[in-house]
Amino acid sequence: MSWQNYVDDHLMCDVEGVHLTAAAIIGVDGSVWAQSATFPQFKAEEISNIVRDFDEPGFLAPTGLFLGGTKYMVIQGEPGAVIRGKKGPGGITVKKTAQALIFGVYEEPMTPGQCNLVVEKLGDYLIDQGL
């Protein structure tokens, strides 16, 4: 299965009638493995700051998580494993695997819990595969 299939079929999938607004799989080095057409154009520094927060939990808390110039307030996640952010009626979930970051961006009516489930389920599967 190609990386694009993981984004199209497993991240952008329908969940109880709703779906993510954007999704991507990005290597921890900042290289894009696959992304939805709607995934924001991001800066390398934004990805390196996200990776740094996984290595140094709490790094993003004072400044927020930025992706494509959009600022998300960092909310409770799982240190070293999951970062969650909120902005208005939407938000973001980022799951780290050994080699990649799995991104899910959502807006209402999708709920934070639905986004977390989709992103973390794929991340856990990739971790089980050694990726």
Buried (B, 14 or more C-beta within 10 A) or exposed (E): EEBEEBBBEBBBEEBEEBBBBBBBBBBBEBEEBBBBEEBBEBBEEBBEBBBEBBEEBEBBEEEBBBBEEBEBBBBEBEEEBBBBBBBEEBBBBBBBBEBBBBBBBBBEEBBBEBBBBBBBBBBBBBBEEEE
